[in-house]
Amino acid sequence: MGSDSFEYTEEAFLRGQQRVLEQTATGAPLSTVLDAIVRLIETQSSEMLCSILVLDASKQVVRHGAAPSLPAA
């Protein structure tokens, strides 16, 4: 777990970040982009389970955005 491990993790994160940016630039569906973001963040720690909530300002409610590793409600 020396600096090689950190560099690999950093490199993998940067590749994942690039994929998210490409999805955004090519007009991928929001659900696909949000799912990719959550999966990218979750790769940073095996103990993390993440989700994204989206604010619907017109109705003043929070909606599901992405949570690929969490059980369905």
Secondary structure as GFF3:
##gff-version 3
##sequence-region A 1 73
A	DSSP	alpha_helix	3	25	.	.	.	ID=ss1
A	DSSP	alpha_helix	30	42	.	.	.	ID=ss2
A	DSSP	beta_strand	52	56	.	.	.	ID=ss3
A	DSSP	beta_strand	61	66	.	.	.	ID=ss4
###
